[in-house]
Amino acid sequence: MLLPNILLTGTPGVGKTTLGKEFASRSGLKYINVGDIAQEGQLYDGYDEEYECPILDEDRVVDELENQMSEGGVIVDYHGCDFFPERWFYIVFVLQADNSVLYKRLETRGYNEKKLKDNIQCEIFQVLYKEALAPYKEEVVPQLPSSKSEDLEENINQILKWIEQWIKDHSS
């Protein structure tokens, strides 16, 4: 039976990778970190000096993932969703963290001051949540708190419940 594809999105540092890896290990879904795929395949289109990071070649990423996405049962981890084909995902979970928690996490990663400030602003103004609401209906874009360690367990349980319901709804 085909399983749903899920997107985990949110500002860098909110806990997408931690949740995605842990969830995949418990659910059997395949975990894909877009940053890792891009790095392995060198799917870049230049370098952003200001943010000190490579620029993703979005078309090549989509081409790279197309086959796996059509098989279903994939959980994708990326901080945006505007370039993925809408048909790929049944649900988009947007993780959110308190600014003080997020700041510490990003500082630990060694982000420069501009990158730190911009990411905190992105979280304050819910930029990635709003981005997800552009192509998707609000009911398939739930927000998940991701500031405390207990949030991880609650989020995993919530996603597992969602998948169980999805399977019931899609089995004939």
C-alpha positions, 0 to 999 in steps of 0.5 A: 500500500502507498504511504503518504509523503510528509514535509517537515518545514520551518526556520533553520534550527527548529528541530526538523532534522531531529524530528525527521530522523527519529520519526523515520526510525520509528515509522519506517518512512524514508527520511530525506534531508534536502540539504544532504541530498544537495551536498551529495549531488552538488545540486547548487547554483552558486554561492551566497556570500552574504549568508555564507552558504551554497545556493540550491538548484531547485530544479535539479533537487526536484529531478533528483527526488521525483522517483522516490516521491512517487513511491510514497512513504517519504518524510522530507526535511527542508526549510522551505516548500515553495519549489516542491510540486504540491502533489508530492505532499499530503501534509506539511508540518511547520515546526516552530521554536521560541526565539530564545531557544532558536537563537541559542541553537543557531548561535551554536551552529556558528551563524553570523550575526546577519544570518542569526537576525534574519532567521529569528525575524523569519520565525517571528513573522512566521514566514515559512508557515505563510509560505506553506499556506500559499499552495496548501489548505490550512487544514494540511499545514499544522504547526508543531511546537519544537522548543522543549525536549518533550515536544519531540515525543508529542510531535512524533505521536501526533504524526503517527496518529495522522498517518494511521488516520490517513491509512484508514481513509485511503484503504478500500 
